[in-house]
């Protein structure tokens, strides 16, 4: 389980910071904020997901949707409160999480 947490966090940090740079953002403080916010949200989301899969028979989608919604809202809040160049912080949060989640699914299918 620890390995899954580490891999997920590293991939999320690479993908979401990559997304940040890919869309043309360059503010170093905002980049640090993206990293810090993901260090806060990713382990909570992944651990909760793994425990829910392990100890419940809930549908995968019923677990993922509220967890991703939590991540988007939490990250969007921090981007709006502490970000410097996030014109639409919740839109950025949604886009970054969709990108990260989608790439994660793709990478799982490849490997």
C-alpha angles and dihedrals in degrees: 000000000000090000091053090051093050095046092046093049094047093048092046092051092049094046099043095043087046089052090049090055094039092060091052103259115145107165105129095207091052090048089053089048091054089052095047095045091051091049086057100043106033099063091046092050096043096044092047090048094049093047092047091051091047099046105029137049093222120143113267092236092052088057099042100047099058092041093051090045089053090051094047094048094044094047092043090052092053092045091051094045101040107015121106104197104025102119091178105018097178091049089051090049092051093047094046092049094046089050093047095044093046093048090047091054090047093049091049090054092048095048 
